[in-house]
Amino acid sequence: MGILLTEADAAAGAGGAGLISMLIMYAVVIGAMWFFLMRPQSKEKKRVAAMLASLAVGDVVLTTSGFYGVVIDMKDDMVIVEFGSNKNCRIPMEKSAISRVEKAGEN
């Protein structure tokens, strides 16, 4: 009877070690997923937020719909963008609709 108990205890101990190694593997996989998927997304959000924070009147912007325009007025979350050369096409839009900013003094 003593032999059976020691074999059962050894099997239980091996199962616990397998569980720990499986948890470590899950942690490694989750860490890799965060590093390759979530981290770049958060860096992109920070880049876009910094770009929109540096937006100023006179900057040339590219909207998400593909139109180039010049910022002529700004409010909290809205900008008024002038499209074309006739100075009559002024459209208010949200800042989140801007995908790229080119500063007025840069090429």
VMD Tcl script that draws the C-alpha trace (Angstrom):
set ca {
  {0.00 0.00 0.00}
  {2.89 2.37 0.71}
  {4.20 1.90 -2.84}
  {0.87 2.95 -4.36}
  {0.74 6.13 -2.31}
  {4.22 7.21 -3.32}
  {3.47 6.61 -7.00}
  {0.25 8.64 -6.71}
  {2.11 11.45 -4.95}
  {4.75 11.48 -7.71}
  {2.07 11.65 -10.41}
  {0.34 14.53 -8.63}
  {3.63 16.40 -8.34}
  {4.33 15.96 -12.06}
  {0.86 17.30 -12.89}
  {1.54 20.42 -10.82}
  {4.81 21.02 -12.67}
  {2.99 20.64 -15.98}
  {0.41 23.17 -14.88}
  {3.09 25.70 -13.95}
  {4.90 25.27 -17.27}
  {1.60 25.66 -19.12}
  {0.85 28.90 -17.23}
  {4.31 30.20 -18.07}
  {3.73 29.44 -21.76}
  {0.38 31.27 -21.66}
  {2.08 34.26 -20.07}
  {4.77 34.26 -22.79}
  {2.16 34.05 -25.57}
  {0.06 36.86 -24.06}
  {3.17 38.99 -23.61}
  {4.18 38.44 -27.23}
  {0.69 39.31 -28.45}
  {0.76 42.54 -26.45}
  {4.21 43.42 -27.76}
  {3.39 42.78 -31.43}
  {-0.28 43.87 -31.56}
  {-1.28 46.24 -28.77}
  {1.92 48.23 -28.32}
  {2.16 49.52 -31.93}
  {-1.49 50.50 -31.83}
  {-1.00 52.56 -28.67}
  {2.10 54.21 -30.17}
  {0.08 55.16 -33.27}
  {-2.66 56.67 -31.08}
  {-0.06 58.79 -29.28}
  {1.44 59.92 -32.61}
  {-1.97 60.98 -33.96}
  {-2.82 62.79 -30.71}
  {0.48 64.69 -30.85}
  {-0.10 65.56 -34.52}
  {-3.57 66.95 -33.78}
  {-2.30 68.83 -30.73}
  {0.30 70.62 -32.87}
  {-2.27 71.61 -35.49}
  {-2.33 75.37 -36.13}
  {-4.08 77.86 -38.39}
  {-2.43 77.94 -41.82}
  {-1.38 74.29 -41.84}
  {-2.09 72.19 -44.91}
  {-4.01 69.06 -43.97}
  {-5.05 65.86 -45.69}
  {-8.45 64.62 -44.61}
  {-9.43 60.98 -44.25}
  {-11.51 61.33 -47.41}
  {-8.44 62.38 -49.43}
  {-8.96 66.14 -49.76}
  {-6.16 68.65 -49.20}
  {-7.06 71.92 -47.53}
  {-5.80 74.75 -45.36}
  {-6.90 75.22 -41.75}
  {-8.41 78.70 -41.39}
  {-10.04 78.48 -37.95}
  {-9.93 76.16 -34.96}
  {-12.19 75.45 -32.02}
  {-12.03 72.69 -29.39}
  {-12.68 69.59 -31.48}
  {-13.59 71.30 -34.74}
  {-11.57 72.95 -37.47}
  {-12.71 74.91 -40.50}
  {-10.80 73.81 -43.57}
  {-10.70 75.75 -46.83}
  {-10.55 73.60 -49.96}
  {-9.53 74.74 -53.44}
  {-8.31 78.08 -54.64}
  {-11.63 79.90 -54.92}
  {-11.81 80.67 -51.17}
  {-15.53 79.80 -51.10}
  {-15.34 76.17 -50.07}
  {-14.99 76.23 -46.29}
  {-16.08 73.13 -44.44}
  {-16.20 72.63 -40.67}
  {-15.03 69.18 -39.63}
  {-13.82 67.32 -36.58}
  {-10.12 67.11 -35.86}
  {-10.35 63.33 -35.99}
  {-11.07 63.58 -39.75}
  {-7.51 64.81 -40.37}
  {-5.04 62.12 -41.32}
  {-1.89 64.15 -42.07}
  {-0.62 67.66 -41.29}
  {1.98 69.62 -43.24}
  {3.22 72.72 -41.48}
  {2.99 76.03 -43.35}
  {6.75 76.72 -43.40}
  {7.86 73.20 -44.35}
  {7.99 71.64 -47.81}
}
mol new
graphics top color blue
foreach p $ca { graphics top sphere $p radius 0.5 }
foreach p [lrange $ca 0 end-1] q [lrange $ca 1 end] { graphics top cylinder $p $q radius 0.2 }
display resetview
